[in-house]
Amino acid sequence: MPRLTKLPWIPSEEQWLRILEVARREPVRNRVMLTLAYDAALRREELCSLRTDDVDPAHRTLRIRAETTKNRLERVVPYSAPTGVLLSDYLAHRATISRARGPLLHSPPTPHRRRAMLDVIALLLTHSAQTGRSYWGWDTQEWTRLLGRTQAEFRQHAPAWAGDEVRPYLAAHAYLLGSFNEFHQLGSFQRLTLSWRIFGRDRVTIEIARVRTVLGAWGYQLGQADDTLLPSVTCQLSLFNRSPHLEDMDTALFDRVRRERLLEGAQLHTLHALQTAVAALGFCDPPLPSTGRHSARATGGAKIWEQWADRWHDTSTLTPRVRGSVRSTLLRVGRWIAAEQPAAADPTDWTWQTCATWIAALDRMKVGDYVQRTAGLKDRLGKPLEAPTKAGQITALRTFFRDCQEWEWLPRRFDPLRALAIPRSITALLGPDPTSIPRIFRRPGPGTSTPSSWSARSR
């Protein structure tokens, strides 16, 4: 069957004339957007993400940054001379709004936005009249009650004429006028947009980009431009700290956020990555490693090997439980290296021969060898490792070297899939789990029918 592909819509000559007639009545900003999108074949995100330093008027070219493109490749595209004239008119108009470098296309306040800002002022004056106290005398509880912990709670206390769009602007006024920064009590909230309004979009974008540069160099997914969790957590801390600068994020701030449980769930993992990046920039101490509420994180073995294991653990996208299990195996390998192969402490020095030596040593290991704690092993200490345990440790080491080579951290001196394949002597012992055998094939109990009885009955 032939596949039918829907062709893109191409306006006719008459339709183009009507589009241009409508665009002629638009503000200069909208006309520039139309001409740039047409000349340079820009997607919506590429067009809206243009910055002032992306424009080269001397050569009439635009730089489309890699983080805004679909294929993550930067390109330089030209625009026509008429578009250059229109762009010059827009830049002169933009200078009357802001002379700061940053986004090229500024959004002027719409009537809807102006109405929301006026409603905020009216709401503050109305509440002051009702309570008999000015806003500078309101405490945190008063601001929280006025803002509402949710949008529905805000609607319960707000006048009928105050729409839902008033609440974000009211939060900015609470921060600037009432020193309110308990935004973790407000539930789901656009922290990034609020930070733009308070600190300025350019400053917030620059600080987030600094963190992303550090995390991206380590291979973190949080370093990607399409991630939304890192900007949200960074802005949450900036609002709480009353400063957008990373230099002001000290160790006490991160400790307080954890102690008072201002973040939860996936935000805590992002907080760990954020503190690691800020520590790399030299503004605070790195986060303390831990594996649980009471147990200290496992350590030991060759120091450089442990650093590689921690780097892999902090970068991998596997589940926390799997990453922790692989890290424990890597540390066990590190202790074996420190005792038997000190020259192989750096993973970059590993070869096919090193892999074979470790697999041979693993095949002879016993329970309790090269572990940090033996509590809970009891009578299993000293017994040979079972085949599933050996296979799991080989798989963990293979995963480590495969990821490090794919992330271009290590040179490809050997193929992990072949050098760290599970030997046949181990795979032969990987039998099925008896608990998974269907009930019909288990040993029958008293009074149950068996295949022999079926044969007898059939006869």
VODOZA-145334 format. One record per residue (C-alpha): residue in three letters; x, y, z. Coordinates in steps of 0.1 Angstrom, whole numbers, padded with zeros to 4 digits, always signed. Each point is the difference from the previous one (the first is absolute). Layout:
# VODOZA-145334
alaXYZ ...
This chain:
# VODOZA-145334
met+0000+0000+0000 pro+0014+0034-0009 arg+0005+0024+0029 leu-0018+0033-0002 thr+0020+0030+0012 lys-0018+0033+0007 leu+0018+0028-0018 pro+0006+0033+0018 trp-0024+0028-0007 ile+0015+0026-0024 pro-0020+0032-0003 ser-0010+0012-0034 glu+0009+0034-0014 glu-0033+0014+0011 gln+0003-0014+0035 trp+0036+0014+0003 leu-0013+0035-0009 arg-0027-0003+0027 ile+0026-0011+0026 leu+0023+0029-0009 glu-0030+0024+0001 val-0008-0011+0036 ala+0037+0001+0010 arg+0003+0035-0013 arg-0023+0012+0028 glu+0020-0019+0027 pro+0026+0016+0023 val+0036+0001-0012 arg+0009-0029+0023 asn-0025-0024-0016 arg+0010+0011-0035 val+0036-0008+0009 met-0010-0034+0013 leu-0018-0008-0033 thr+0028+0011-0023 leu+0028-0017+0020 ala-0020-0033+0002 tyr-0006+0002-0038 asp+0036+0009-0010 ala+0018-0024+0023 ala-0026-0028+0001 leu-0001+0002+0038 arg-0021-0022+0023 arg-0020+0016+0027 glu+0024-0009+0028 glu+0030+0012-0021 leu-0017+0033-0007 cys-0011+0007+0035 ser+0034-0010+0015 leu+0020+0025-0021 arg+0022+0023+0020 thr+0016+0033-0008 asp+0035-0015-0004 asp-0014-0025-0026 val-0005+0028-0025 asp+0029+0011-0023 pro-0013+0031-0019 ala+0033+0005-0018 his-0004-0034-0019 arg-0038-0002+0004 thr+0002-0034+0017 leu-0017-0017+0030 arg+0017-0026+0023 ile-0024-0027+0010 arg+0013-0015+0032 ala+0003-0038+0003 glu-0022-0002+0031 thr-0030+0014-0019 thr+0002-0023-0031 lys-0016-0034-0005 asn+0033-0017-0009 arg+0021+0019+0026 leu+0023+0014-0027 glu+0008+0037-0002 arg-0005+0017-0034 val+0004+0035-0015 val-0027+0012-0024 pro-0004+0032-0020 tyr-0028+0025-0003 ser-0010+0024-0028 ala+0007+0037-0003 pro-0036+0011+0006 thr-0001-0021+0031 gly+0032+0018+0011 val-0017+0033-0004 leu-0030-0012+0020 leu+0023-0014+0027 ser+0018+0033+0004 asp-0033+0017+0006 tyr-0009-0026+0026 leu+0034+0003+0018 ala-0006+0038+0002 his-0035-0007+0015 arg+0015-0027+0024 ala+0025+0026+0013 thr-0029+0020+0014 ile-0011-0031+0020 ser+0033-0014+0011 arg+0037+0005-0010 ala+0011-0031+0018 arg+0013-0030-0019 gly-0021-0031+0000 pro-0030-0012-0019 leu-0004+0017-0033 leu-0038+0000-0001 his-0015+0018+0030 ser-0037-0006+0008 pro-0017+0033+0008 pro-0025+0000+0029 thr-0034-0011-0013 pro-0033+0015+0012 his-0006-0033+0018 arg+0033+0003+0018 arg-0005+0037+0009 arg-0034-0009+0013 ala+0014-0027+0023 met+0027+0024+0014 leu-0027+0026+0007 asp-0022-0027+0017 val+0029-0009+0023 ile+0003+0036+0012 ala-0038+0001+0006 leu+0001-0033+0018 leu+0028+0012+0024 leu-0018+0033+0007 thr-0033-0019+0006 his+0016-0024+0024 ser+0017+0028+0019 ala-0033+0018+0004 gln-0017-0032+0012 thr+0027-0009+0026 gly+0009+0036+0010 arg+0037-0007-0005 ser+0024+0009-0027 tyr+0018-0026-0020 trp+0033+0006+0017 gly-0015-0012+0032 trp-0012-0033-0014 asp+0018-0032+0012 thr+0007-0031-0020 gln-0033-0016+0010 glu-0019+0030-0012 trp+0017-0001-0034 thr-0005-0038-0003 arg-0037+0004+0008 leu-0003+0027-0026 leu+0019-0019-0027 gly-0016-0034+0008 arg+0019-0033+0002 thr-0018-0009-0033 gln-0018+0018-0027 ala-0033-0012+0014 glu+0008+0014+0034 phe+0010+0033-0015 arg-0034+0002-0017 gln-0017-0006+0033 his+0014+0032+0017 ala+0004+0022-0031 pro-0027+0023-0013 ala-0021-0011-0029 trp+0016+0025-0023 ala+0035-0013+0006 gly+0007-0027-0027 asp+0024-0029+0002 glu+0027+0019-0018 val+0003+0024+0030 arg+0017-0025+0023 pro+0034-0002-0017 tyr+0003+0038+0000 leu-0012+0001+0037 ala+0028-0024+0008 ala+0026+0024-0015 his-0015+0029+0020 ala+0001-0022+0032 tyr+0037-0006-0006 leu+0009+0036-0008 leu-0023+0018+0025 gly-0004-0025+0028 ser+0034-0019-0001 phe-0020-0032-0005 asn+0020-0029-0012 glu-0018-0031+0013 phe-0010-0011-0035 his+0004-0036+0008 gln-0034+0003+0019 leu-0018+0011-0032 gly-0001-0034-0017 ser+0003-0002-0038 phe+0014+0033-0011 gln+0020+0014-0029 arg+0032+0009+0018 leu+0019+0007-0032 thr-0025+0026-0012 leu-0001+0016+0035 ser+0038+0002+0001 trp+0000+0017-0034 arg-0023+0027+0013 ile+0019+0006+0032 phe+0037-0004-0010 gly-0002+0005-0038 arg-0001-0026-0027 asp+0035+0006-0012 arg+0016-0004+0034 val-0020-0032+0008 thr+0008-0015-0034 ile+0038+0007+0004 glu+0001-0017+0035 ile-0019-0031-0011 ala+0023-0002-0031 arg+0030-0001+0023 val-0014-0030+0019 arg-0009-0017-0033 thr+0035+0005-0014 val+0015-0019+0030 leu-0026-0028+0001 gly+0000-0003-0038 ala+0038-0006+0001 trp-0006-0029+0024 gly-0027-0015-0022 tyr-0029+0009+0022 gln-0034+0000-0017 leu-0007+0031+0021 gly+0025+0018-0021 gln-0023-0003-0031 ala-0019+0030-0012 asp-0033-0017+0000 asp+0001-0009+0038 thr-0024+0020+0022 leu+0008-0015+0034 leu+0034+0017+0004 pro-0013+0036-0007 ser-0029-0006+0024 val+0022-0011+0029 thr+0026+0027-0008 cys-0026+0027+0001 gln-0016-0015+0032 leu+0034+0004+0017 ser+0006+0035-0015 leu-0034+0012+0013 phe+0006-0015+0034 asn+0035+0015+0002 arg-0012+0033-0014 ser+0028+0001-0026 pro+0003-0014-0035 his+0038-0003+0002 leu+0016-0034+0004 glu+0027+0016+0021 asp-0025+0006+0027 met-0010-0037+0002 asp+0021-0012+0029 thr+0000-0033+0018 ala-0023+0012+0028 leu-0027+0007-0026 phe+0000-0035-0014 asp+0001-0015+0036 arg-0030+0021+0010 val-0020-0010-0031 arg+0006-0037+0009 arg-0006+0005+0037 glu-0033+0018-0004 arg-0010-0023-0029 leu-0008+0029-0023 leu+0004-0024-0030 glu-0012-0036-0005 gly+0001-0028-0025 ala+0019+0005-0032 gln+0009+0036+0011 leu+0023-0014+0027 his+0020-0019-0026 thr+0002+0033-0020 leu+0011+0018+0032 his+0029-0025+0003 ala+0011+0007-0036 leu-0004+0037+0005 gln+0021+0001+0031 thr+0026-0022-0017 ala+0002+0025-0029 val+0002+0031+0024 ala+0027-0018+0019 ala+0019-0006-0032 leu-0002+0038-0006 gly+0016+0005+0035 phe-0030+0016+0018 cys-0009-0027+0025 asp+0009-0034+0013 pro-0010-0031-0020 pro-0030-0020+0014 leu+0007-0026+0025 pro-0004-0035-0015 ser-0025-0023+0017 thr-0019-0031-0009 gly-0028+0001+0025 arg-0013+0015+0032 his+0024-0019+0023 ser+0027-0017-0021 ala+0032+0016-0012 arg+0009-0002-0036 ala+0023-0028-0010 thr+0036+0009-0007 gly+0033-0017-0004 gly+0024-0013-0026 ala+0021+0020-0024 lys-0008+0037+0003 ile+0000+0008-0037 trp-0022-0030-0007 glu-0025+0012+0027 gln-0001+0034-0016 trp-0008-0016-0034 ala-0027-0021+0017 asp-0016+0031+0016 arg+0002+0019-0033 trp-0019-0028-0018 his-0025-0002+0029 asp-0007+0037-0002 thr-0004-0001-0038 ser-0019-0032-0007 thr-0037+0002-0007 leu-0008-0034+0015 thr-0023-0002+0030 pro+0016+0009+0033 arg-0001-0036+0013 val+0017-0014-0031 arg+0026+0028+0000 gly+0007-0007+0037 ser+0004-0037-0007 val+0024+0006-0029 arg+0020+0024+0021 ser+0004-0026+0028 thr+0013-0025-0025 leu+0024+0026-0014 leu+0014+0007+0035 arg+0004-0037+0005 val+0021-0001-0032 gly+0019+0030+0013 arg+0009-0018+0032 trp+0012-0030-0021 ile+0021+0024-0021 ala+0016+0015+0031 ala+0009-0034+0013 glu+0009-0019-0032 gln+0004+0024-0030 pro+0012+0035+0012 ala+0011+0008-0035 ala-0036-0002-0013 ala-0014+0026+0025 asp-0008+0024-0029 pro-0027-0014-0023 thr+0018+0016-0030 asp+0028-0026+0005 trp-0024-0030-0002 thr+0006-0024-0029 trp-0015-0033-0011 gln+0026-0018+0021 thr-0011+0019+0031 cys-0036-0010-0006 ala+0009-0036-0003 thr+0021+0001+0032 trp-0029+0015+0019 ile-0025-0025-0013 ala+0023-0029+0010 ala+0004+0015+0035 leu-0038+0005+0003 asp-0006-0037-0009 arg+0022-0010+0031 met-0014+0026+0024 lys-0020-0009+0031 val-0028+0018+0018 gly+0015+0028+0021 asp+0031+0006-0022 tyr+0007+0037-0007 val-0031+0013+0018 gln-0001+0029+0024 arg-0026-0014+0024 thr-0007-0037+0008 ala-0031+0006+0022 gly-0029-0022-0010 leu+0022-0025-0019 lys+0000-0024+0030 asp+0006-0036-0010 arg+0005+0008-0037 leu+0035+0015+0007 gly+0027-0019-0017 lys-0023-0019-0024 pro+0006+0002-0038 leu-0020+0027-0018 glu-0030-0013-0018 ala-0003+0003-0038 pro-0027+0027+0000 thr+0022+0022+0023 lys+0030-0005-0023 ala-0021+0008-0031 gly-0014+0031+0017 gln+0034+0014+0008 ile+0013-0006-0035 thr-0030+0017-0014 ala+0005+0030+0023 leu+0037+0004-0010 arg-0010-0004-0037 thr-0026+0027+0004 phe+0026+0024+0015 phe+0025-0004-0028 arg-0027+0001-0027 asp-0014+0033+0013 cys+0034+0016+0005 gln+0010-0009-0035 glu-0033+0012-0015 trp+0003+0033+0020 glu+0036+0003-0014 trp+0015+0001+0034 leu+0022-0030-0007 pro+0019-0011-0032 arg-0014-0031-0017 arg+0029-0023+0007 phe-0023-0031+0002 asp-0036-0009-0007 pro-0018-0004+0034 leu-0027-0023-0015 arg+0027-0025-0010 ala+0027+0005+0026 leu-0025+0000+0029 ala-0024-0026-0013 ile-0012-0026+0025 pro+0020-0032-0004 arg-0017-0032-0010 ser+0010-0016+0032 ile-0022+0025+0019 thr-0029+0001-0025 ala-0003-0038+0002 leu-0008+0004+0037 leu-0027+0026-0005 gly-0029-0023+0003 pro-0037+0010+0002 asp-0015+0012+0032 pro-0020-0029+0016 thr-0026+0024+0013 ser-0009+0009-0036 ile-0007-0036-0012 pro-0037-0003-0008 arg-0021-0018+0026 ile-0008-0028-0024 phe+0036-0011-0002 arg+0007+0000+0038 arg+0000-0031+0022 pro-0036-0008+0007 gly-0014-0002+0035 pro-0022-0027+0015 gly-0033-0004-0018 thr+0011+0018-0032 ser-0001-0015-0034 thr+0033-0007-0019 pro+0009-0006-0036 ser+0002-0037+0007 ser-0035+0000+0014 trp-0012+0018-0031 ser+0015-0028-0021 ala-0017-0026+0022 arg-0033+0017-0003 ser+0003+0003-0038 arg+0006-0038-0002 
